[in-house]
Amino acid sequence: MNALKENYQDQVDFAILSVTEKESQAGIAKHGLERHGMVLLDKAGKALWVDEGHNQTESIVEFEIKDALGS
């Protein structure tokens, strides 16, 4: 996903939340993730896409980013 981070760095903020960090647990729970997953949020913090587990591929994530950006 690092390539996506570089390609969209001016349009999308990327953050990694760890379930082991107390301040991250609320955000993880808010989006219905048990431990692992990926969430795409709009600027207001609304979830545009949530995917549980480690099933995300670069092509799927890029599709969701482009869809969210309207491109």
N, C-alpha and C positions, 0 to 999 in steps of 0.2 A: 504494500500500500504506500510505501515511501515515494514511488513514482507519481502516484496520484496526488500526494501531498505537494510535491514540487510543481506538478502541472496546474494545480488549482489553488496555489498558495495565496493568490490575490483575491480569490472569490470565496474560499471556504477556510474556516478554521478547523484544524484537526487537534483533538485532545484524546489522551488515553486515560481512562479511569480504572483504577485497580480496586477490586473488591476487598483487598486487604487494607486499604486506606479508609479510615472512618468517614472522612468527608465525602468520599466517593460513593459510599453505600446508599445514601438517599437518592442520588441520581440514577444509580443502577436499578434500584427498586422502583423508582418512579416510572421507568420505562418497561417494567415487567421482565427484566433480565434476571436470571438466576445467578449466574457468575460471569458468563462470557457472552459477547455479542457486539453488535455495532448499531449505532443510532445516528441518524442524520437529522439535525435540528435546523429550523429556520432561525432568523436573527432574533425572533421573540422567544426562542426556546421551545417552540412547538415541534413535536416529533413528526417528521415527514416520512421517515422510514425506520423500522426497527427489525433487526434480524438476530435471533438467538443463536448461540453457539459459534462455531468456527467454520461455518459453511460459506462465508463470503469469498468471492473471487474478485480479482481486480476488475474484470469486465462487468460483473454485476454491480459493484460499488460505483464504477464510473457511470454506468447507465443511470443509477439512482441519483448521482450528483448532477448529471446533465439534465435529467428530468426535473429535479428541484430548481435548477437554475433556468429552466425554460429554454435550453439550447439543444 
